[in-house]
Amino acid sequence: MDLELTTTSVVVVGAAAILIGLSKGGLGGGLGPFVTILLVVVVPASQAIGVLLPLLMAGDLAAIWVHRRDWDRATIVRMLPGAVVGVAVASAFLGATSDRGIEIFLAVFSLAFVAHRLIEPHLRESRLTAGRGLAVVAGTTSGITSTVAHAGGPPVAVYLLAAGVTPVAYVATTAIFFFVVNWLKVPGYVAAGLLDLSTLRVLPFALLIWPGVVTGRWLVDRISRQVFERIVLALLVVGAIYLLV
């Protein structure tokens, strides 16, 4: 992949880095898949997910530093085997599919993500058992969706909610889990031609992640999370329809 940054793509990649920072700062609510769709609008889908990986990995460094003492080691151990399988399956898919195939997957996943967010309050009241079976399913599904769309949060959320972890452990465990998963993606991305030296041109944009983190932390207690999430979910639906059409 020979990445060429036009004026438009530079602006969008910069915006993506800031949005990643906002997400790491506490404003999640669908920003992950939205950032991917945003990039797909200006560059081919395969390039978009390749560009996002080093930015996400840079953002992971901030997240694991902040939450390094609070993660649940047992939960990570349970989910990682499934994640390895999921990443491998998704990497094979990326190596065999076209940009259009990635766009369709991203659109369908985004709509599924919106549906998940709408029913998540009911999941909190459900009585799922956080056993090994659910851990494997959550890890595998997250590995697949994270590899193809950089949005593996929902399956992990289902398992962590079932496990009844504290809010602090929830955030910390998620941060550590995706730090590891993002590194697992690297060999498959390189083999599929999605990640090469030209992709590293986006690394200077990682500096924009930090003001995004600071802004996210400042906004998290000053805006309505519900309103913010609804706006992002609405944009996700519009983006998914755009990709499908």
N, C-alpha and C positions, 0 to 999 in steps of 0.2 A: 504494500500500500504506500503510494507516494502522496503524502498529505500536502496539499497546497492551501495556504490560508489566504483567502480573499478578505477584502475589507468587511464584508458582511459576516463571514464566518469568524473573523477575529472578534467582532462585537458579540456574536452569539456565544462563542467559547468563553469570553470574559463573563457574560451574563450567567452561563452555566456554572462557572467556578464560584460566583457569588451565591448562586442558588444552592450549590453544594454546601457552602459555608452556612447559609441560613438553616439548612436541614441539620447539619452537625451542631448548630447552636440551639436546637430545640424545636425548630419549626419543620416538622416532618410532613405528615398529611398528604403524601402523594408527590412530593417534590422529586423523588427519585425517577419514576417513570416519566414525569413531565419534562425533566431535563433531557432525557434521552429523546423524547419526541421533538423537543425544541431543536436539538442538533440535527435530527433527521430531516427537518425542514430545509436546512441549508447545505448539508453534505450527504453523500450516500450512507445508507443505514450501517453498512459494515465499517465505514470510517467513523461514524458517530460513536458506536460502542467502543471502538478502538481508542478514540480520542478521550473518552470519558474515563477509561480505566486508570491511567496515570494520575488524573485529577482526583479520582475517588481514593486512590491509594495515598495521595498526599493528605487528603482530608482525614483518612483513617489515622494518620499519625497524631493529629490533634486529638481525635476522639479517644484513642487508647491511652494517651498521656493523662487526659482528664479523668478517665474512668479505670485506670490501671489497677486499683485496689478493690474494686467492687464487683468484679465479674464472677459468675458462677462456673467454676471449672468443670463440675460434673455435667452440667448442661451442654457445654461445648463438646466434651468428650462423646456424649450421646449423639449429638447431631452431626458431627464431622464426618463419620463414615458415609452417611447418606449424602452429604454435601459433595464428597469426593466423587461418588458415582454420578450425581447430578451434573457436576461440572464436566465430567468426561463425556456424558451423553450429549449435553448441550454443545460442547466443543466440536463433537463429530457432526452435529446438526449444522453448526456455523460453517464448517469446512465443506459441507455438501450443498448448502442452500444458496439462493441468490439474495440480492438486496431486497427484492420484492418479498421473498419469503420471510426475511427478518422484519420487514414493515408490517406484514400481516400478523406475525406472532406478537409484535409489540402492540399493535392495535387491539387484538383480542385480549392480551394480558391486561392492558390498561382498562378495558371495560370490566374485566374480572376483578381488577384491583378496586375499581369504584364500587362494584357490588359487595366486595369484602368489607370495605370501609363502612358501607351502609348497614351491614348486618353484624359488624363487630360488637356493638353493645349487647346483642343477644348472645354472642359467643362468650362474653364475660360471665354470663349467667348460666352457661352450659356446664355439663359435668363430664367433660372429656378427661380421660385419664392420661397423665403424662408418662406413659410407659415407653419401653424401647421401640415398639411399633410406631407410635406417633412421632417419636424422635427421628426415626429413619425416614418416614414419609415427609416430615417437615424439612429435614436436612436435604433430602434428594430434590424435593420440589423447589426449595429455595436455591439450591445449586443450579438448577436448570434456569429458573427465571432470572436469577442474578447474572448468570453468564450471558444470556441472550438479551436481557432488557435492563440490567443493572438495577433490578427491583425485586430483591428476594425477601423483603421484609414481612409480607403477610403470612407465609407459612411459619416463619420463626415466631411471629407474634402469637399465632394459634397455640404453638407448643408452650411458649413461655407463660401465656395466660392460663393454660391447663396446669402448668407446674406451680402456679401461684407465687412466682418470684416477686420480690419487692420492686417498686418503681425504679429505685436506684440500680438494683441488680439487673433489671430488664434492660435499661439503657446501656449499662456497662457490658453485659453479656452480648448484646446485639453488636456493639462496637467491635469487640474482640472477634466475634464470629465472622463478621464481614471483612475484617482485616485479614484473617486467614484465607477466607474464600477468594478475596480479590487476588491474593498471591497464587492461589491454585489455578486461577484463570490464565495466568501468563503463558504457560507452555502451549495451551490450546489456541490462544489468540495468535501467538507467533506462528504456530503451524498452519493456521487458517489464513495467515497473511493480514491479520487485522492490527497487528502491533509490530512496529519496526522502529528503526532509529528516527525516521521522519516524524513519527507520532510524538516523540519526545520534545518536539518543538512547542508543544502546548504547556510544558512544565512551568515556564515563567508565569503562566496564568494562575498557577497554584497559589501565588502570593495573594490573589484576590479572595481566596477561601477564608483567610483570617479575618478581614473586615466583615465578611459574611457571617462568620461565627459570632463575632462581637455584636453585630447588628441583630442576629437571631436571638442571642441571649437577652439583649435589651428589649426586643419586641415581644418576647414570649409572655411577659407579664403585663403588656400594655395594649395588646390587641386581642380580639375575640378569636380563640383558636378555632371555634366552630365555624365562624364566618370565613376565616382564612382557608380552612380545609374545604369548605363548600366551593369557594372560588377555584381552588386548585383542582378539585374533582370535576367541576364543570369544564375547566380548560382541558382536562384529560379526555373527557368525552368528545369535545370538539376536535382535539388532536387525533384521537382514534378514528373518528369518522373521516377526517382529512386523509389519514393514511390508507383507509380502506377504499376511499373513492379515488 
